Amino acid sequence: MENIFSVILGVVCVIIGLSNRKGNISLLHSYHRKRVSEEDKLPFGKLVGLGTIIIGVALILMGVLSFLATSLQDRIFSIIGTVILIVGLVSGLGISFYAMIKYNKGIF
């Protein structure tokens, strides 16, 4: 069941990330919408969207690899999925935080 949840959450993250990359930052916190200038909305959205897409893809891969681990009774898939998820979360959040610091002058 958690495999399906991971894949669904990953797909939602990818969809939100694609929307952000087009300059639509309406799903982000109001703080970010207020502090980003009109001309910076597109580059800000592209960076935050990229980070969100990376996280989404990592979640999808984690779900698929966890399913394989369960189906094939081989823990290596679970280990690889966990590594992919950690790398995806760290890099995705890093890119998003970089965008927030660059265009908002802060995360909060």
N, C-alpha and C positions, 0 to 999 in steps of 0.2 A: 504493500500500500504506500509506503514512504517513497518508493521508486516513482510511482505515478505522480505523487504530490510534487516531488523534485522536478520532474519533467514539466508538469503544468506550470509551476512557479517559474521555471526557466523560460518557458515560452512567453509567459506574461512579461518577464523582464526584457526579453528580446524585443517584444512589440513596443514596450514603453521606450526602450533605448532607440529604436528606429524612429519613433515619434519625436524624441528629444533631438536626434541628429538632424531632423528637418527644421529645427528651430522652435518647435513647440515645447516650451518649458512649463506649460500650465500644470503638469502633474508634480512639479517640484514644490518644495515648501515656499510659502509666500515671501519669506525673507529673501530667498534667492531671486524670485521674480522681481522684487522691488529694487534690489541692489545692483542688478545687472543692467547696464545701459542698453538702449534699444539696438545700437550697432554691434554690441557684444553678445546679443542673444543667440545668434547663429553659431559663432565659434564656441560659446559656452555650452550650448545644447549639443554640439557635435562631440565635445570632449566628455561631457556627462553621459551622453548617449552611448559613446564607445565603452565607457566603463560599465554601464548597465548591461550592454550587450555581452561583454566579456563575462560578467557574472552570470547572466542568463545561460550562455553556452556552457559554462562550467557546471551549472546546476543540471542542465539536460544531460551532459556527459556523465555526471555522477549518477543520475537516475538510471541511465542505460547500463552503465558498468555495474551498478549494484544489482540490477536485474540479472545480468549475466553471471555475477558472482553467486547469486542465489540459485539460478537455474542450473549452472554447471558445477555447483559446489566447489568453487575455486576462489579462495580469498584474494588472489592476486588482482582480480578485477576490482574488488572493493578497495584494495590499497591504492591502485592506480587512480580510481575515481576520487578517493579522498585527497590524494596529492593534487589532482587536477582542480578539485574544488578549492583547496587552500590557495593554490597559485592564482586561480581565477578571481577569488575574493580579494586577495591582497592587491593584485594588479588592477582590478576593476575599481576598487575603492581608492587606490592610489591615484589613478587617472581622474576620478571624480573629485577627490579632495584637491588635487592640483588645479583643476578647473575652478573650483570654488575659491581657492586662495588667490588665483590669478585674476578672476573677474569679479569676485565679491570682496576681496581683501580679508577673507576669513571664512571659516567653516560655519560658524554660528553668528 
